[in-house]
Amino acid sequence: MRFYAGFRWTRRRGIELEGNPNRIDRVLRLGTDSNAERDPLVRLQTLGTILLLHACVESWFWMLELETFVAGVAALAGAYTVLLGIGFVPRLRRLALALAAAVTLLQLAWTFPHIANHTYLRFLALGLLALADPASHLERRLVHAALGWITAIVLFYTGFQKLTYGTYFQGQYLAYMISLTDRFGQAFEWLVPVGEWSRLKAIGAPVPGAGPYTVDGGVFLVLSNLVYVLEMGLAAGLIWYRTRRVAIWTTLAMIVLVQLGAREVFFGLLFCNLVLTLHPRDVNRTLVPVTVVIYLTAFLLKWSGWGGTIS
């Protein structure tokens, strides 16, 4: 049975290469390692563990944010915690990923539309990892390529969306967030002239006629427009193997800088680990202790009441 152009499905061997690759195959393969002999097994396994940890910590984070006990949220937290434990058993890892994807789908259906966008990304990644046969090198490369393209497309679309909305050209969106939130105000205070910053903070909650949400600061406007340019440009850099390594580290640096204002820990860590999965070496495995420390630190800060606006 044909799986997609250039590949076929066999009962004995799963997905196999069928003849010479055509254009679709070559485009898809841009999302994975240029060296066909390189195996993404460790990177995919590491990503799977991080996704399970991500779902577990984020669900408990949600529990701490609630003012009253909600049985459904508690059930989600319990389910993700159990699946995280199961995921450490090698022969049950694929089952844990599949069940985590199913639980995430139920969570999406239950909470739609009031749920973070990165939950959809987590669902797709969990589903793809669960589909890959751990014994098939070709299937692992296929899933790795799919994850690479998803990561690049999401990054490109975030920049393209900013471009089409036009709210970054004069820094309107960032100015609005400075006036509305303390976290953006603290992050950009050093870039905005004192008079402008004080005016924006004085606006506070938006009311009819409030504003204008603009900033007369050259550096601020350059950075505001640089955001969408970098997002779309780095997306292309992640796909072309010659620029991939530079694009990976530049993307990570950009995410860290953005999170100084946004403080969206769960999206930031999820996307950083998707980007690291594209690295030809097992860098994401090396950085697992850093990821774990950040997750646990965020949880402990929220639990102790010092989490503030972390989300």
N, C-alpha and C positions, 0 to 999 in steps of 0.2 A: 504494500500500500504506500502511495506517495505521501510523504509527510509535508514537504514543501519542495519547491523547485530545487532539484539537485540532490535530494535526500529521499530515502525510502524506509519504510518500517518493515522489519522482519521479526517473526516471533522469537527466533533464536538469538539474534544479535541487536535487536532494537533498531536505532536509527543508524543507517549506513549511508556513506557517500555514494551517489549514483552517477557515474560518468564524470565528465569534466564540469567544474562549477560554472554556472552561468552568471549573468549580471546580478541577479537577486542574491545568489549565494555570496558573491564577492562583497556586495554591500553589507549583508548581514554579518559577514566575518570581520568587518571593520570594527565591530564592537568587542572583539576578543583579541587574544594575543596574536601577533603577526607570525610567530613561530608555532606551527601546527603541532609540534612535539611537546610544547609546554603545557603542563597539566594544571588547570585551575582548581583542582580538588580541594587543596588546603584552604584557599581563599573562599571557596563556596561554603565549606564546612564552617569556617570562622564566621562568615556572614550569617549563616543560619543560627549559630549560637547567639550572636549579637542581636538578631531579630527577636529571638525568644526572650532574651534578657530585656530588650527594649519594651516588648509588650508587657512583660511582668512588672517592671518598674513603673511604667507609665500608668498601668491600671491601679497600682497602689498609690501613685501620685494623685490620681483622680479620687480615690477614697479619702485621702487627706483633705482635699479641697471641698468635700461635701459637708454641709452643716448638719445633715441628718443621715442616718444609715439607709442605704439603698441596696436591697438584696441583689439586684441585677449586677450592680457594679462589684459587689463583694464576690459574686459568682465568677465574674470575669477575672478578677484578681486571683482568685483561687485556682481557676482553670489554667491561666497563663503560668502561675507559679509551678503547678504540677507538670505542665508541659516543658517548662524550662528544665526541671529535674530529669524528666524522661529523655530530653534531648542530649543529655550527657552519656546516655547508653548508646554506643555506636550502632547496634543493630535495630534500635528503636528511633534513631534520629529522624529518619524519613517520615515515620508515623507521626512523630511530634510536630514536625513542620506542617504536615498535611492537616492535622487537627488544629494547629494554631491558625492556619489559613481559614479553616472552617469557622473557628470561634471569631476571628476577625471579621468574617463576612456577616455573621450574626450580629456582631457589635455595630457594623456599618448599617445594617438594616434597622436595628433598634434605635440608633441615635441619629440617623439621617434627618435633616441636613446639619444638625448641630454637632459636628465632629471635625477634628483637624484634618486638613487635606493630606497630610503625610500618612494617615492611616490607610488610605487607598494605595499608596506607594508600598507600604509594609505588606499589605495583602497581596499585591502583585509579586513582590519578591518572595514571600513565603510560598505562594502557589508555584512559582517557577522552580524553586529549590526542591519542593516536594515532588515535582514531576520528573526531575532528572534521576536516571538510574545511576546509583553510585558506582556500578561496575562498568559503565560505558564511558570511555574517554570522549567519544564523539558527542554524546548527550550532554556531558558536562561542558564541553566547549560551546554547544548550541545554547544552553541556558546562560552561560557566561556572556555570550554575545548578546542575547536578549536583554540581560541586565545592563550591559554596557550601553545599548541603544536607549533603553528606558531612562537611564541616568542622564545621558546627553540630551534627550528630548525634553525631559523635565527642566533641565537647566536652561536650555534654549528658550523654552516657552515662558519661563519666568521673566526672562529679559524681553522677549517679544511682547508679552502682555504689558509690561511697563512702557514699551515703545508705543504701542497702539493706544493705550489709555492717555498718554501724554502728561501724566501727573508728576513726572520726574524732570521734565525739561526746565522748569523754573523752580524745582525743588518743592513743589506744592505738597506732595504727599508727606515728605519728611518734615516739612514745616508744620503740617497739620498734626503729625504724630508728636512733635516736640511740644506743641501747645497742649496736647491731650494727655501725654504720659510722662512720668518722671524718668523712665528708663531711656527714652530717646532724648529727652532734655539733657540728661547727664552725659550721654554719649556724644552729643554734638555741640555741647556748650562751648567747647574750645574752638569750634569752627565758625560759629555764628557771632557776629558783632554784638556787643553787650546790649545795645539799645534794641536790636532786632529780637534777641533772645528774650528780653524782659517783656517786649510787646506780645510775642507769641504766647508766653506763659500766662500773661494777663488775660488772654482770650479764654483759656480754659475750655470747658465743655462747649461744643459748637451750638450756636443759636442762629436763627435767621439774621443775615446781615453781618455775621462775624467775619473777621479777616482783615486784610487779605492774608492768605497763607503763602507768602513769598518771603524770600530772604535776599538782601542785597550783599551777598558775600561771594566773592569770586571762587575761592577754594571750595566752599560748600556746594556751589552750583556745578563745578567740575566733577566733584565726587558723586553728586546726585546723578549726573548723566553717565558717569563712568560705570555705574552699577549695571545698567542694562547692556551696555557695550561689552563689558567683561563677560556677563552671563552668556550672551549669544556667541561671543568669540571663543570662550573657553569650551563651550559645548562642541564646537568643531574641533578644537584642539584635543579633546578627549577621544575623539573617533580616529583621528589620523595618528598612526602609531609613532611617527617620527616626532610628534609634539606632545605625545600623551603624558610622558613623565613630568614635563614642565607644566602642562595644563593641570595635572593632578594636584601638584603642590601649590600652584597658584589658586586653584579652586578652593582648596582647603584653607589657605590664608584668607581668601575673600569671605568664606563662610564664617570664619572666626571673627573677622572684623565686623561683619553684618550683625553677628550675634551679640556684639557689645551693646547694640541698641535694642535688637529684637528680643534677645534672651529666650529664644525658643530652643531650649536644650534638646528636646526630643527630636524635632525636625533636624536640627543641626547635626546631632550625632548620627542619626539614621542616614542622612545624605552623605556625610563625611565617610561613613563606612561603605556606602555604595560606590563612592568615588575611589576609595582605596582598593576595592575589589578589582578595579581595572588595572592596577599596577601589576606589571609582569612578575614581580617578586611578591612573596607572601608578607607584605608590609602590614596588612591588617591584623595578621596573627601576632606580629611583634608588638603592635600597639594595643592589643586587647587589654592589658593591665591599665593603660591610660583611660580607655573607654569605660572600663568597670569602675574605676575611681571616680570619674565624672558622674556616672549614673548614681552611684551610691552617695556621693557628696550632695548632689541635687536633691536626692530623696531625704537625706538627713537634715538638710537645710529646711526643706518643706515641713518635715515632721517636727522640727524644733521651733517652727514659727519664723525662721529667718529666710525662708525661701522667697518671700516678697513676690515679685512679678515673674519668676521663673515659670515657664510652661513647657 
